[in-house]
Amino acid sequence: MDKGKLSTSANLLRLSTLGINFVLTTFLGAGAGWLLNRFLHWGPWVIIAGLLVGIFAGYYLMIGDIRAITLPPKTPPKP
């Protein structure tokens, strides 16, 4: 198999999971905030804080994936 095609396939797979990763991190953050509120009774602000942490984590993963796709691969220095 051609390495260029394999790389393109891997990039397409990575791009196809961007939305799923963003939604899952958002729901995981909100769910963690809800659990903290339910068991520790810290108040509803914890749910909002968990939601914000989940959104920031989603953006962090999305930017990392886009950077990995757009930047050229690192080549080791020649001896």
C-alpha positions, 0 to 999 in steps of 0.5 A, a space after each residue: 500500500 502507498 504510504 501517502 494513501 495510508 496517511 490520508 486515510 489516517 487523517 480522514 479517520 482522525 477528522 471524522 472523530 473530531 465531533 465525537 470527541 468534542 461532544 463526549 468531552 463536553 458531556 463527561 465534564 457536565 457529568 462529572 460536575 453533576 456527580 460532584 453536586 449530587 454526592 458532595 452537595 457543592 451547588 449547581 455552579 459545579 455543573 457549570 464548571 464541569 461543563 466549561 472544563 469539558 468544553 475546554 478539553 474538547 477544544 484542546 483535543 480538537 486543536 491538537 488533532 488539527 495541528 497533527 494533521 496540518 503540520 509536516 511530520 518531524 524528521 530526525 536530524 541527519 547525522 
